[in-house]
Amino acid sequence: MPMLPTTKAQLQIHFCVLLWGFTPILGKLISLTALPLVWWRMLLVVAALALVPRVWRGLRAMPAKLVLAYCGIGVVVALHWLTFYGAIKLSNASVAVTCIALAPAFTSVIEPWLTRRPFSVRELLFGLAVLPGVALVVGGIPDGMRLGVVVGAISALLVAIFGPLNKRLIEHGEPLTITGLELGAGTLLLTLLAPLMPAIFPSFAGDLFVLPSLKDGMLLLVLSLLCTLLPFALSLVALRHLSAYGVQLVTNLEPIYAILLAIVLLGEQRELTPLFYLGVAIILAAVFLHPLLGDRKSRQEEIHHPEVLGTSEAKGLVD
């Protein structure tokens, strides 16, 4: 008996989210500092997209003003990925993905301003509901990891900025082209930042033009192609058969997958206390309750495109 399109799409989205859950694990395993790690990831994805004719067709059809807009968003995307992987290096994968789960709290304040939609008290209350969880997370980690929490929170704030901007502009271009523009602009930004980084944030700095070791190179290829481009391509197909509400419930599993993978593959539970995991539970409960208690209209809203690859992995699919 053939599989129903919606069932197949749900399995594809779960697989995508699982692959995205591996990205912080790979970020911890790759020995490069945050700047060269993100630079190589972006460069490899852009190089792969440059081989796709559809990307160039979409670029030729795009007005110059829109090209500049996507490049501007790409600058924010690059800073998001830089701070996300910086948070992993300063703390660990579990802490970094927990910080990214704060993005809806920031979005509840920032998105109405960016998209000119009415402010929602309900969304703000859900945003505030994560604060006790944040306090427990901070109390449940070693002192040396707390800078990682600050950097991770900045990364979540950047998600709240570029997510709504992508949402406003996604219908105006081919998603693969938009991805290439955003990540291309991000690669250029990081190239320009590299000489300044030792003075700005020494722990992020690194030489961009030294080839990674064989191990790091293989892990970067897995990160760029198997955990970035592959799930993006699958999500493009799957989202044609799923509602925004259904996709959001699945993508909320990303930090859970990542934390479980960090326990199994990295043994990170030895670095963290039960208070941390209690805080994670509170944050994720608020994240899951948000769509469950949303209004009927938002539950039935259909999504036709992901918000492009330049995202905090699954967080960019639906906001």
Helices and strands as residue ranges (DSSP letters): H 5-29, H 34-49, H 53-60, H 64-90, H 93-100, H 103-115, H 121-129, H 131-139, G 143-145, H 146-169, G 170-172, H 175-193, H 197-200, G 202-204, H 214-221, I 222-229, H 230-238, G 239-241, H 244-251, H 254-261, I 262-266, G 268-271, H 274-292, H 296-300, G 313-316
